[in-house]
């Protein structure tokens, strides 16, 4: 019985790692080109933007919240960067979209924390508002090209390489390491877990859940804006109708990585693995060739449902969830 419990505990903590490794092994066996440098680089690069958004989403979900606005904020950020490009200043192109998305994240946090509006409703409204602003700015969804005067320099933001690894991947790694440090080594990280675990108990301990919630939604808005800038840099344009469904992918990656959707348990390490599980599945579908890309949504949805059922079963039995701490 003791060995069985130890095996269960090991699988509970590291199961998502073995799931990714098994998926990678299956992909390598089925598709010889999967392990090529170009394909691996493509997987990492393609999923760096979702990864960045998922890091912020993890902190939000750890507090017991959810944010449906991140995809729309990323689209708005890409449009703002393109619209501002004729000004000829990279600083304006980068700082204004980040400031706007951060402010909208802050507003979501204030509405949720101060007005006690459900996160689903508050961020749904922000999602519609951000997407609407992007559409108005582009006359109903027309793609806006980055001005040729700054296009080449701006594209270095997403298209440059360091040690043969794309810059967005390095940025994602840097943000992941920073997030892990905050979650594991700082009071702020511990406060996030405390609020998600039991908000009233956290309040009795002298914490201020409202400030913590405002902070995580603000950071989430900033990271969504950053992902939008990377997208605009890659495409050389701002597209108001892009990033559709990114919020759902980020939520799915967070849950697949072991973070409880009810908050209080989970971590960024698992989220990063969840992002690349989804990314490898998408890549396998592309390599297969005959399957529609919509199968990614079907498989991701089924995975999310499976994980949620596991989480529900674990809570009912008092065993927690599969997770990677931090």
Backbone bond lengths (Angstrom), bond angles and torsions (degrees), N, CA, C in turn:
res aa  C-N    CA-C-N  psi(-1)  N-CA   C-N-CA  omega(-1)  CA-C   N-CA-C  phi
1 X - - - 1.463 - - 1.524 111.28 -
2 X 1.364 114.82 -40.19 1.455 119.43 -179.99 1.523 110.69 -62.97
3 X 1.346 117.14 -42.53 1.459 120.90 178.70 1.528 110.67 -63.20
4 X 1.318 115.38 -38.84 1.460 120.00 178.85 1.518 110.53 -63.14
5 X 1.343 117.09 -42.70 1.458 121.08 179.60 1.522 111.15 -65.43
6 X 1.350 116.59 -39.13 1.452 120.48 178.47 1.525 110.81 -65.22
7 X 1.332 116.33 -41.42 1.458 120.53 178.57 1.533 110.43 -63.89
8 X 1.331 115.96 -41.77 1.466 119.58 179.48 1.525 110.56 -63.62
9 X 1.338 115.74 -43.30 1.468 119.91 -179.73 1.530 110.77 -63.37
10 X 1.338 116.64 -39.54 1.461 120.65 179.16 1.529 110.52 -64.36
11 X 1.322 116.65 -45.45 1.469 120.85 179.54 1.522 111.10 -65.66
12 X 1.328 115.50 -36.96 1.458 120.15 -179.52 1.523 111.52 -62.46
13 X 1.336 115.05 -38.00 1.457 119.44 -176.52 1.519 112.94 -85.03
14 X 1.327 117.28 -34.55 1.462 120.61 -171.75 1.530 113.02 -118.13
15 X 1.317 118.01 6.87 1.461 120.69 -176.52 1.511 113.50 -57.83
16 X 1.351 118.00 -38.76 1.460 120.93 -177.75 1.528 110.70 -67.45
17 X 1.338 117.36 -31.39 1.468 120.79 176.59 1.522 110.18 -65.20
18 X 1.325 116.59 -46.35 1.465 120.33 179.91 1.528 111.23 -67.34
19 X 1.316 116.97 -31.56 1.465 120.07 176.43 1.524 110.58 -63.10
20 X 1.336 116.66 -43.66 1.464 120.08 178.24 1.522 110.91 -65.58
21 X 1.337 117.19 -43.89 1.465 120.28 -179.65 1.532 111.29 -63.11
22 X 1.336 116.61 -40.61 1.467 120.79 178.14 1.528 110.79 -64.52
23 X 1.315 115.89 -38.75 1.463 120.66 179.42 1.527 110.67 -66.64
24 X 1.320 116.24 -43.05 1.466 120.60 178.47 1.533 110.40 -63.08
25 X 1.337 116.83 -42.70 1.463 120.75 178.80 1.523 110.94 -61.93
26 X 1.330 116.34 -44.33 1.464 120.16 179.29 1.521 111.06 -63.10
27 X 1.326 116.75 -41.83 1.462 120.60 179.65 1.526 111.19 -64.49
28 X 1.340 116.38 -40.92 1.467 120.35 -179.78 1.523 111.39 -65.61
29 X 1.329 117.00 -35.75 1.463 120.90 179.91 1.528 111.73 -74.41
30 X 1.321 116.43 -36.98 1.462 120.58 -177.03 1.520 112.69 -80.38
31 X 1.339 116.23 -33.45 1.463 120.71 -175.22 1.531 109.05 -130.70
32 X 1.320 118.39 101.48 1.472 121.53 -177.94 1.526 113.37 -56.14
33 X 1.346 116.88 -30.92 1.460 120.00 -178.18 1.529 112.72 -77.10
34 X 1.328 116.70 -7.80 1.469 120.21 -177.81 1.527 111.53 -59.65
35 X 1.331 117.16 -41.40 1.464 121.30 -174.21 1.526 113.39 -84.16
36 X 1.334 118.08 4.47 1.456 119.99 179.98 1.531 110.41 -68.44
37 X 1.331 115.61 153.33 1.471 120.34 -179.39 1.528 111.08 -57.31
38 X 1.321 116.01 -44.87 1.459 119.36 -177.55 1.517 112.31 -61.94
39 X 1.338 117.11 -40.80 1.460 119.90 -178.38 1.518 111.89 -71.77
40 X 1.335 116.92 -42.72 1.465 120.39 178.89 1.526 110.33 -62.59
41 X 1.330 115.90 -43.37 1.463 120.28 177.86 1.522 110.92 -61.14
42 X 1.323 115.80 -39.67 1.457 120.72 179.27 1.528 111.23 -63.81
43 X 1.335 117.27 -43.13 1.467 120.71 178.42 1.527 110.64 -60.32
44 X 1.322 115.95 -47.73 1.461 120.30 -179.42 1.524 111.41 -62.25
45 X 1.331 115.21 -44.99 1.466 119.90 -177.10 1.521 111.77 -67.50
46 X 1.332 116.30 -44.61 1.459 120.86 -178.18 1.523 111.86 -61.74
47 X 1.328 115.99 -34.64 1.462 119.85 -173.64 1.521 113.91 -97.31
48 X 1.325 117.14 -0.25 1.465 119.48 179.41 1.523 111.75 -64.57
49 X 1.330 117.36 -37.02 1.465 120.39 -179.16 1.531 111.04 -68.48
50 X 1.328 116.66 -46.88 1.462 120.20 175.33 1.525 109.90 -61.26
51 X 1.332 115.92 -37.29 1.457 120.00 178.76 1.515 112.05 -61.15
52 X 1.329 116.69 -44.39 1.464 120.99 180.00 1.525 110.32 -61.82
53 X 1.324 116.81 -44.62 1.466 120.60 178.17 1.529 110.58 -64.59
54 X 1.317 116.71 -38.53 1.466 120.65 -177.56 1.528 112.15 -66.33
55 X 1.327 117.46 -30.64 1.466 119.97 177.33 1.522 110.51 -62.47
56 X 1.337 115.56 -46.69 1.460 119.11 177.04 1.514 111.91 -65.06
57 X 1.333 116.36 -38.96 1.458 120.95 -179.90 1.525 110.79 -62.89
58 X 1.321 116.90 -34.06 1.463 120.76 -179.78 1.525 110.57 -62.57
59 X 1.315 117.13 -46.19 1.462 119.97 178.42 1.526 111.19 -62.24
60 X 1.329 116.31 -39.43 1.469 120.17 178.01 1.526 110.63 -62.22
61 X 1.322 116.54 -48.24 1.468 120.98 -178.08 1.528 110.79 -67.20
62 X 1.319 117.69 -33.70 1.463 120.40 177.33 1.529 112.05 -61.01
63 X 1.336 117.34 -27.72 1.466 120.18 176.59 1.531 111.89 -83.16
64 X 1.328 116.97 -1.17 1.457 120.79 -177.69 1.509 113.53 91.30
65 X 1.349 117.04 11.32 1.463 121.09 -178.64 1.513 112.60 -105.20
66 X 1.319 114.82 -168.23 1.460 122.07 176.66 1.522 107.19 -158.44
67 X 1.324 117.57 152.49 1.463 120.86 -178.63 1.524 109.63 -134.67
68 X 1.319 115.61 110.32 1.464 121.26 -178.97 1.525 112.66 -92.46
69 X 1.323 117.69 0.93 1.465 120.32 -171.79 1.521 113.99 -94.08
70 X 1.333 118.74 -9.18 1.467 119.99 -168.30 1.530 113.43 -63.59
71 X 1.318 118.82 -37.19 1.458 120.45 178.07 1.515 111.80 -63.34
72 X 1.324 116.48 -43.90 1.465 120.96 178.78 1.518 111.51 -67.14
73 X 1.332 116.84 -37.46 1.470 120.02 177.54 1.528 110.59 -64.81
74 X 1.322 117.29 -39.34 1.469 120.44 177.70 1.530 110.53 -63.52
75 X 1.323 116.79 -42.16 1.468 120.45 178.04 1.526 110.44 -63.75
76 X 1.327 116.83 -43.67 1.459 121.06 178.58 1.530 110.68 -61.70
77 X 1.320 116.85 -41.16 1.460 120.83 178.66 1.526 111.32 -60.72
78 X 1.331 116.74 -42.52 1.468 120.03 179.83 1.522 111.19 -64.58
79 X 1.326 116.42 -39.38 1.465 121.05 179.20 1.523 110.55 -67.12
80 X 1.327 117.25 -45.26 1.458 120.47 179.43 1.525 111.44 -58.98
81 X 1.331 116.37 -42.69 1.466 120.06 179.72 1.532 110.76 -60.90
82 X 1.322 116.52 -43.37 1.463 120.43 -179.03 1.522 111.44 -68.98
83 X 1.326 116.93 -42.67 1.465 121.05 -179.39 1.524 111.32 -64.36
84 X 1.329 116.94 -35.48 1.462 121.33 -178.46 1.524 113.07 -83.15
85 X 1.327 117.59 -10.13 1.465 120.53 -174.73 1.532 114.36 -60.96
86 X 1.347 120.40 -32.41 1.472 118.42 177.63 1.527 113.74 -62.34
87 X 1.332 117.38 -17.41 1.463 120.07 176.82 1.525 111.17 -65.00
88 X 1.352 115.28 -21.29 1.451 119.75 176.16 1.509 115.88 79.42
89 X 1.336 117.68 11.37 1.459 120.58 -178.44 1.526 109.89 -117.83
90 X 1.335 116.37 117.96 1.459 120.18 178.21 1.519 111.37 -64.51
91 X 1.331 116.56 -33.70 1.466 120.14 179.71 1.523 110.80 -61.25
92 X 1.329 116.58 -43.75 1.468 120.54 178.77 1.519 110.25 -65.76
93 X 1.323 116.56 -42.98 1.461 121.12 -179.09 1.527 111.92 -60.32
94 X 1.315 116.54 -33.79 1.462 120.53 -176.79 1.526 112.16 -90.52
95 X 1.329 116.87 -45.52 1.464 120.59 -172.25 1.525 112.93 -73.55
96 X 1.319 117.90 -38.93 1.470 119.55 -177.57 1.535 111.79 -65.38
97 X 1.353 119.24 -50.61 1.475 118.06 176.59 1.524 113.11 -57.84
98 X 1.335 116.80 -40.53 1.466 119.28 178.74 1.521 111.10 -63.96
99 X 1.341 116.62 -41.32 1.460 120.61 -179.72 1.523 111.11 -65.36
100 X 1.340 116.64 -42.64 1.467 120.54 -179.10 1.522 111.08 -64.32
101 X 1.334 116.72 -46.50 1.472 120.34 -179.21 1.529 111.25 -66.85
102 X 1.319 116.45 -37.46 1.460 120.00 176.43 1.518 110.89 -63.51
103 X 1.333 116.19 -42.44 1.461 120.57 179.23 1.526 111.66 -63.94
104 X 1.335 116.75 -37.97 1.464 119.99 179.53 1.527 110.40 -71.20
105 X 1.334 116.80 -35.09 1.461 119.58 173.39 1.518 111.07 -64.65
106 X 1.329 116.40 -41.75 1.463 121.48 177.00 1.529 110.50 -60.48
107 X 1.329 116.41 -42.95 1.458 120.11 179.38 1.524 111.40 -62.35
108 X 1.329 116.75 -41.74 1.469 120.09 176.38 1.526 110.39 -59.21
109 X 1.345 115.56 -45.45 1.456 119.62 179.80 1.513 112.63 -61.79
110 X 1.330 117.03 -40.97 1.470 121.12 178.95 1.524 111.44 -64.46
111 X 1.333 116.15 -42.42 1.467 120.15 179.93 1.520 110.54 -63.26
112 X 1.331 115.60 -42.12 1.476 120.71 -178.84 1.519 111.20 -70.25
113 X 1.338 116.83 -45.79 1.466 121.00 -172.92 1.530 112.51 -80.23
114 X 1.315 116.66 -42.59 1.460 119.79 -173.68 1.531 113.07 -89.33
115 X 1.322 116.95 -36.78 1.470 120.23 -178.06 1.524 112.22 -96.68
116 X 1.341 116.54 -4.30 1.463 121.95 178.40 1.527 112.68 59.41
117 X 1.336 115.52 35.54 1.460 120.63 175.47 1.524 108.80 -84.47
118 X 1.310 117.27 139.33 1.468 121.09 -179.56 1.523 110.20 -58.20
119 X 1.334 118.26 134.64 1.472 121.33 -179.11 1.527 113.14 -53.25
120 X 1.315 117.04 -38.22 1.469 120.17 -179.96 1.525 110.64 -59.15
121 X 1.329 116.88 -46.17 1.465 121.08 -177.84 1.513 111.12 -71.00
122 X 1.328 117.24 -45.32 1.467 121.15 -177.00 1.525 111.04 -62.20
123 X 1.316 117.32 -45.97 1.460 119.86 -177.00 1.530 112.07 -78.44
124 X 1.325 116.94 -24.75 1.466 119.57 172.41 1.524 109.89 -63.95
125 X 1.331 116.12 -43.31 1.459 120.17 176.59 1.520 111.62 -62.76
126 X 1.335 116.63 -41.65 1.459 120.23 178.98 1.519 110.76 -67.17
127 X 1.308 117.66 -35.90 1.463 121.70 176.88 1.524 110.48 -59.78
128 X 1.333 116.41 -47.03 1.464 120.60 -179.46 1.520 111.39 -66.71
129 X 1.331 116.42 -39.08 1.462 120.40 -179.44 1.527 111.00 -66.01
130 X 1.336 117.09 -46.44 1.465 120.82 -178.44 1.523 111.05 -63.68
131 X 1.321 116.70 -43.70 1.466 119.99 179.51 1.531 110.00 -65.48
132 X 1.328 116.40 -39.04 1.457 120.35 178.67 1.517 112.28 -63.49
133 X 1.331 117.01 -42.07 1.473 120.95 178.28 1.522 109.98 -61.79
134 X 1.316 116.49 -43.26 1.464 120.36 179.72 1.527 111.01 -62.29
135 X 1.320 116.88 -40.03 1.468 120.60 179.57 1.523 111.59 -68.68
136 X 1.327 117.08 -40.55 1.464 120.96 178.22 1.528 110.29 -63.15
137 X 1.320 116.67 -41.65 1.461 120.52 -178.09 1.523 112.24 -66.36
138 X 1.320 117.15 -21.62 1.469 120.85 -177.02 1.528 112.46 -113.77
139 X 1.340 116.36 18.01 1.470 120.82 178.60 1.516 113.03 56.91
140 X 1.324 115.71 44.78 1.454 120.03 171.72 1.510 115.64 95.02
141 X 1.310 118.33 20.84 1.454 119.40 172.93 1.505 115.91 112.19
142 X 1.337 117.39 12.60 1.456 119.96 178.80 1.527 109.82 -75.76
143 X 1.315 116.46 133.10 1.465 121.18 177.98 1.525 109.92 -66.24
144 X 1.326 116.50 136.75 1.469 121.87 -179.03 1.526 108.59 -111.40
145 X 1.322 116.37 118.64 1.460 120.71 -179.27 1.522 110.85 -76.97
146 X 1.324 115.21 145.61 1.460 120.41 173.43 1.520 108.42 -69.05
147 X 1.326 116.88 135.85 1.463 121.88 -177.81 1.527 110.75 -56.32
148 X 1.329 115.04 137.88 1.467 119.89 -175.90 1.528 112.68 -61.96
149 X 1.326 117.66 -23.93 1.452 120.38 -178.70 1.524 113.72 -65.48
150 X 1.330 116.38 -27.37 1.471 119.93 -178.89 1.527 112.07 -122.30
151 X 1.324 116.36 -0.15 1.471 120.26 -172.45 1.519 112.49 -58.30
152 X 1.329 117.48 -47.91 1.458 120.06 -175.70 1.524 111.89 -64.78
153 X 1.337 115.69 -41.62 1.464 119.15 179.19 1.520 111.14 -67.93
154 X 1.335 116.40 -41.91 1.458 121.19 -178.65 1.529 110.74 -65.34
155 X 1.308 117.05 -34.75 1.462 120.18 -178.90 1.525 112.44 -67.36
156 X 1.316 117.80 -20.86 1.466 120.38 176.32 1.520 111.44 -62.79
157 X 1.328 116.48 -24.64 1.456 122.26 179.74 1.525 111.00 -56.99
158 X 1.333 116.83 -36.68 1.468 121.06 -177.29 1.517 113.45 -114.21
159 X 1.335 117.28 -15.54 1.460 119.32 -172.18 1.518 114.16 -110.60
160 X 1.309 118.21 2.40 1.457 120.22 177.20 1.529 110.01 -83.72
161 X 1.329 116.03 161.57 1.463 122.53 -176.49 1.531 109.81 -128.47
162 X 1.309 115.77 148.14 1.456 122.62 171.35 1.524 107.13 -132.60
163 X 1.339 116.96 120.27 1.464 121.74 -176.35 1.529 111.20 55.27
164 X 1.328 115.20 39.63 1.466 124.08 177.56 1.540 112.86 66.24
165 X 1.322 116.55 16.06 1.465 121.51 177.17 1.532 107.98 -114.72
166 X 1.343 118.49 132.14 1.470 120.87 -177.92 1.526 112.36 -60.19
167 X 1.325 115.60 145.76 1.461 121.64 -179.24 1.532 113.51 -56.37
168 X 1.364 119.80 -41.17 1.472 118.71 178.83 1.523 113.44 -60.32
169 X 1.325 117.34 -30.71 1.467 120.39 178.01 1.517 109.85 -68.16
170 X 1.345 116.33 -43.53 1.465 119.68 176.80 1.526 110.95 -61.66
171 X 1.326 116.23 -39.02 1.465 120.04 179.16 1.522 110.67 -64.04
172 X 1.327 116.32 -42.68 1.464 120.21 177.24 1.531 110.78 -61.42
173 X 1.327 117.27 -43.84 1.472 120.93 179.27 1.525 110.24 -62.04
174 X 1.330 116.74 -43.77 1.465 120.65 179.03 1.527 111.15 -60.14
175 X 1.326 116.77 -44.72 1.464 120.82 179.46 1.521 111.13 -67.26
176 X 1.341 116.74 -36.80 1.464 120.75 178.15 1.526 110.60 -63.57
177 X 1.326 116.89 -47.11 1.465 120.91 179.72 1.525 110.52 -62.45
178 X 1.330 116.17 -42.21 1.469 120.34 177.96 1.522 110.73 -62.19
179 X 1.330 116.10 -44.87 1.466 120.48 179.41 1.517 112.48 -63.20
180 X 1.345 115.84 -41.09 1.467 119.65 178.08 1.527 111.06 -62.93
181 X 1.316 116.16 -39.42 1.469 119.73 178.36 1.527 110.26 -64.09
182 X 1.323 116.50 -44.93 1.469 120.07 -179.76 1.526 110.53 -62.31
183 X 1.340 115.95 -44.11 1.460 120.09 -176.89 1.524 112.53 -67.54
184 X 1.330 116.68 -36.37 1.469 120.56 -172.14 1.526 113.38 -95.98
185 X 1.337 116.95 -30.69 1.463 119.98 -167.33 1.522 115.26 -115.39
186 X 1.323 118.31 -5.36 1.462 118.86 -175.87 1.524 111.43 -119.38
187 X 1.323 114.80 158.81 1.459 119.93 176.29 1.521 111.09 -63.64
188 X 1.322 116.04 -37.82 1.467 119.60 -178.97 1.518 110.95 -57.84
189 X 1.336 116.78 -42.79 1.455 120.33 178.21 1.512 112.29 -63.04
190 X 1.321 116.21 -43.37 1.468 119.69 178.88 1.530 111.03 -65.24
191 X 1.319 116.11 -34.05 1.470 119.52 179.31 1.525 111.16 -66.26
192 X 1.336 116.31 -36.81 1.467 120.11 178.02 1.525 110.41 -60.10
193 X 1.329 116.21 -46.29 1.463 120.57 178.59 1.534 111.18 -63.87
194 X 1.325 115.96 -39.27 1.464 120.08 -178.49 1.523 111.41 -64.36
195 X 1.318 116.89 -42.63 1.465 120.74 -179.77 1.522 110.08 -65.35
196 X 1.332 117.46 -43.01 1.459 120.51 179.70 1.512 112.86 -69.79
197 X 1.340 116.65 -31.75 1.457 119.70 -179.61 1.507 113.00 -72.04
198 X 1.323 116.78 -44.83 1.467 121.66 179.35 1.519 107.76 -164.15
199 X 1.312 115.57 99.44 1.467 120.28 -174.24 1.518 112.18 -62.56
200 X 1.321 117.59 -41.30 1.465 119.90 -178.83 1.525 111.19 -67.25
201 X 1.330 116.76 -39.30 1.462 120.00 177.00 1.522 110.32 -64.39
202 X 1.340 116.41 -39.28 1.465 120.33 177.83 1.525 110.60 -62.48
203 X 1.325 115.80 -40.47 1.468 119.84 178.84 1.528 110.95 -64.05
204 X 1.331 116.29 -39.44 1.460 120.64 179.42 1.530 111.54 -67.44
205 X 1.331 116.30 -24.56 1.462 121.09 177.38 1.522 112.07 -79.87
206 X 1.326 116.30 -2.45 1.454 120.14 179.39 1.513 114.63 97.27
207 X 1.336 117.54 3.79 1.460 120.55 177.84 1.520 110.33 -78.94
208 X 1.316 115.12 163.35 1.464 121.45 178.11 1.527 108.78 -118.40
209 X 1.322 117.13 89.76 1.471 120.32 -176.62 1.517 113.78 -55.87
210 X 1.333 117.00 -33.10 1.465 119.52 -178.62 1.528 111.23 -60.95
211 X 1.324 116.76 -44.99 1.462 120.28 -179.60 1.525 111.26 -65.51
212 X 1.302 116.74 -37.55 1.464 120.69 -179.96 1.523 110.17 -66.68
213 X 1.319 117.23 -42.49 1.466 120.85 178.31 1.521 111.14 -64.00
214 X 1.314 116.87 -43.79 1.461 120.40 178.36 1.524 110.07 -59.32
215 X 1.323 116.27 -42.01 1.470 120.61 -178.62 1.519 111.86 -63.58
216 X 1.332 118.29 -45.20 1.472 119.42 -175.94 1.526 111.50 -69.44
217 X 1.326 118.56 -36.00 1.468 119.98 177.53 1.521 111.01 -70.48
218 X 1.326 116.65 -34.30 1.462 120.21 177.02 1.520 110.75 -64.96
219 X 1.316 116.96 -46.91 1.465 121.30 178.07 1.521 110.52 -62.71
220 X 1.321 116.57 -38.28 1.464 119.96 179.16 1.527 110.93 -62.97
221 X 1.329 116.90 -39.53 1.460 120.31 176.34 1.516 111.83 -63.29
222 X 1.335 116.38 -41.28 1.466 121.21 178.23 1.524 111.13 -61.33
223 X 1.328 116.91 -45.70 1.463 120.38 -178.78 1.527 111.62 -67.42
224 X 1.327 117.27 -34.97 1.469 120.08 175.78 1.525 110.19 -63.92
225 X 1.326 116.11 -41.63 1.465 119.95 177.05 1.520 111.86 -62.49
226 X 1.324 116.68 -39.02 1.462 121.16 178.34 1.523 111.06 -64.35
227 X 1.328 116.97 -42.55 1.466 120.64 177.43 1.525 110.74 -61.70
228 X 1.327 116.81 -38.56 1.462 120.60 177.86 1.515 112.39 -64.53
229 X 1.324 117.31 -37.48 1.460 120.63 177.24 1.530 111.23 -64.99
230 X 1.320 116.06 -40.88 1.468 119.39 178.06 1.524 110.01 -62.34
231 X 1.336 116.25 -41.02 1.462 120.17 179.19 1.525 110.90 -63.11
232 X 1.334 117.15 -45.85 1.468 120.63 179.25 1.516 111.07 -61.90
233 X 1.322 116.52 -37.24 1.462 120.80 178.97 1.525 110.92 -66.75
234 X 1.328 116.74 -40.32 1.471 120.33 -179.84 1.524 111.41 -68.01
235 X 1.328 116.18 -42.76 1.467 120.71 -174.80 1.526 112.34 -85.85
236 X 1.325 116.72 -21.14 1.456 120.06 -173.89 1.517 111.71 71.13
237 X 1.334 116.32 23.43 1.463 120.90 -177.59 1.521 110.41 -161.18
238 X 1.324 115.54 159.51 1.452 121.95 172.47 1.520 109.13 -104.04
239 X 1.317 117.44 129.23 1.461 121.69 -176.04 1.528 109.72 -126.13
240 X 1.326 117.47 111.41 1.469 120.85 -175.55 1.521 114.66 -69.68
241 X 1.325 117.34 -18.52 1.464 119.46 -177.59 1.530 112.03 -100.17
242 X 1.323 116.89 5.50 1.461 119.41 179.37 1.520 110.50 -87.78
243 X 1.310 116.74 179.43 1.477 124.07 -179.98 1.527 112.47 64.97
244 X 1.308 116.94 16.25 1.463 120.50 179.04 1.526 109.56 -67.11
245 X 1.311 116.77 125.84 1.458 121.52 178.69 1.519 114.55 87.60
246 X 1.335 117.18 -0.01 1.465 118.76 179.70 1.520 111.73 -61.42
247 X 1.325 116.15 -35.26 1.467 118.86 -179.49 1.526 111.07 -63.58
248 X 1.329 116.46 -38.22 1.458 119.78 179.45 1.534 111.75 -70.03
249 X 1.324 116.11 -37.67 1.450 119.72 177.09 1.526 110.70 -64.75
250 X 1.334 116.22 -40.30 1.468 120.61 178.99 1.527 110.83 -65.44
251 X 1.320 116.70 -41.35 1.469 120.46 177.78 1.525 110.03 -63.95
252 X 1.346 115.86 -43.76 1.465 119.89 179.63 1.521 111.29 -62.86
253 X 1.334 117.47 -43.51 1.462 120.88 179.77 1.527 110.92 -62.26
254 X 1.326 116.13 -39.83 1.464 120.79 179.39 1.525 110.57 -64.68
255 X 1.318 116.44 -44.28 1.469 120.26 -179.54 1.522 111.45 -69.31
256 X 1.336 117.21 -43.15 1.459 120.93 178.99 1.526 110.14 -60.88
257 X 1.330 116.27 -34.37 1.450 121.31 178.51 1.510 114.49 -73.26
258 X 1.331 117.93 -5.04 1.454 120.83 172.85 1.511 116.65 107.67
259 X 1.327 118.55 2.94 1.457 120.20 178.39 1.523 109.61 -79.49
260 X 1.317 116.21 127.89 1.464 120.27 177.69 1.519 110.39 -65.29
261 X 1.313 117.59 130.98 1.454 120.74 179.34 1.525 111.85 -69.81
262 X 1.308 116.65 -14.42 1.465 120.61 175.82 1.522 111.64 -87.81
263 X 1.333 117.37 -6.41 1.452 121.72 175.06 1.517 114.47 95.99
264 X 1.345 115.15 164.58 1.450 121.11 171.67 1.511 117.27 91.18
265 X 1.330 118.49 -19.72 1.467 121.48 -178.42 1.524 109.77 -139.27
266 X 1.340 114.89 142.79 1.452 120.04 179.12 1.509 110.70 130.78
267 X 1.314 117.13 -163.24 1.453 119.07 -179.80 1.509 113.79 175.76
268 X 1.329 114.82 170.36 1.455 122.07 -174.60 1.526 112.50 -73.06
269 X 1.336 117.47 -30.54 1.458 119.40 178.48 1.514 111.30 -60.18
270 X 1.319 116.49 -46.15 1.454 120.85 177.27 1.511 112.40 -64.46
271 X 1.342 116.61 -37.69 1.461 120.24 178.73 1.525 111.38 -61.81
272 X 1.337 116.63 -43.39 1.468 120.20 178.78 1.529 110.59 -58.91
273 X 1.324 116.24 -41.60 1.467 119.87 178.11 1.529 110.30 -66.93
274 X 1.327 116.75 -40.17 1.462 120.73 177.37 1.516 112.00 -59.58
275 X 1.333 116.57 -40.44 1.468 120.98 177.91 1.520 110.40 -58.82
276 X 1.326 116.62 -45.05 1.467 119.28 -175.56 1.526 112.32 -80.12
277 X 1.325 118.38 -21.24 1.468 119.79 169.73 1.523 109.39 -62.64
278 X 1.326 115.85 -47.59 1.466 120.31 178.05 1.528 110.35 -64.00
279 X 1.339 116.28 -39.53 1.456 120.33 -179.78 1.519 112.81 -64.99
280 X 1.314 117.54 -40.82 1.468 121.08 179.20 1.530 110.21 -67.40
281 X 1.331 116.76 -40.19 1.466 120.02 177.28 1.526 110.21 -59.86
282 X 1.332 116.65 -45.71 1.464 121.01 178.63 1.525 111.05 -61.26
283 X 1.322 116.16 -42.59 1.458 119.99 -179.83 1.523 111.72 -65.18
284 X 1.333 117.34 -39.27 1.464 120.81 178.07 1.525 111.01 -62.61
285 X 1.324 116.40 -38.75 1.465 120.33 177.47 1.526 110.37 -63.85
286 X 1.348 115.88 -42.18 1.470 119.68 178.89 1.524 111.61 -65.10
287 X 1.329 116.24 -40.78 1.464 119.74 -179.47 1.521 111.83 -69.31
288 X 1.326 116.51 -30.94 1.466 119.97 179.30 1.515 110.86 -64.38
289 X 1.328 115.61 -38.69 1.460 120.24 169.94 1.501 117.01 91.73
290 X 1.325 118.44 -40.15 1.463 119.89 -173.81 1.527 112.98 -95.69
291 X 1.323 117.66 -10.68 1.461 121.15 -179.79 1.523 110.84 -88.56
292 X 1.321 115.99 143.12 1.453 120.84 176.09 1.519 110.30 -69.35
293 X 1.331 116.82 147.96 1.466 121.28 178.24 1.522 111.74 -63.85
294 X 1.344 116.00 -17.77 1.464 119.30 178.82 1.520 112.02 -65.62
295 X 1.325 116.70 -18.04 1.465 119.13 176.69 1.518 111.87 -62.82
296 X 1.343 116.87 -26.28 1.460 119.03 176.54 1.523 110.87 -60.80
297 X 1.329 116.04 -43.37 1.467 120.43 178.86 1.523 111.11 -63.70
298 X 1.339 115.89 -40.14 1.468 119.72 -179.98 1.529 110.54 -64.20
299 X 1.335 116.25 -48.20 1.468 120.33 -177.93 1.521 110.61 -66.53
300 X 1.342 117.30 -42.50 1.466 120.67 179.47 1.522 110.79 -62.98
301 X 1.325 115.92 -41.02 1.461 119.79 178.21 1.519 112.46 -63.09
302 X 1.326 115.85 -43.02 1.465 119.53 178.41 1.529 111.37 -65.46
303 X 1.342 116.36 -39.19 1.462 120.10 176.53 1.518 111.06 -61.51
304 X 1.336 115.82 -43.62 1.461 120.32 -179.89 1.518 110.91 -62.14
305 X 1.329 116.70 -44.70 1.467 120.09 178.34 1.523 111.22 -61.27
306 X 1.326 116.07 -41.93 1.465 120.88 179.26 1.525 110.98 -61.67
307 X 1.339 116.08 -45.14 1.467 120.51 -179.21 1.519 110.89 -65.50
308 X 1.331 116.85 -41.82 1.469 120.20 179.23 1.524 110.73 -62.57
309 X 1.335 117.04 -39.89 1.467 119.92 176.94 1.525 111.35 -64.36
310 X 1.338 116.69 -39.90 1.459 120.39 176.24 1.519 110.90 -62.51
311 X 1.338 116.46 -42.48 1.460 120.28 179.13 1.521 110.94 -63.25
312 X 1.327 116.17 -41.70 1.460 120.37 179.26 1.521 111.15 -63.44
313 X 1.337 115.60 -42.05 1.469 120.19 178.29 1.530 110.91 -64.92
314 X 1.351 115.40 -41.08 1.466 119.61 -179.18 1.524 110.83 -64.55
315 X 1.339 116.91 -41.89 1.474 119.98 179.27 1.516 110.40 -65.26
316 X 1.332 116.30 -39.72 1.468 120.00 -179.39 1.520 111.86 -63.70
317 X 1.338 115.92 -30.10 1.463 120.40 -179.48 1.529 112.49 -100.25
318 X 1.337 115.58 4.48 1.458 119.87 177.08 1.497 115.10 66.87
319 X 1.349 117.41 30.33 1.463 120.45 -176.08 1.515 112.96 -109.90
320 X 1.322 118.53 3.71 1.465 119.74 177.83 1.505 111.21 77.98
321 X 1.332 115.73 -149.09 1.454 120.74 -175.83 1.509 110.71 -140.00
322 X 1.330 114.19 162.35 1.454 118.94 172.63 1.514 107.91 -66.94
323 X 1.338 117.13 128.20 1.456 118.33 -176.08 1.522 110.76 -158.00
324 X 1.314 113.50 160.33 1.453 121.61 168.50 1.514 105.65 -117.84
325 X 1.276 118.09 117.72 1.456 121.17 -172.25 1.501 112.32 -58.76
326 X 1.338 114.69 148.03 1.453 120.60 177.03 1.488 112.48 88.41
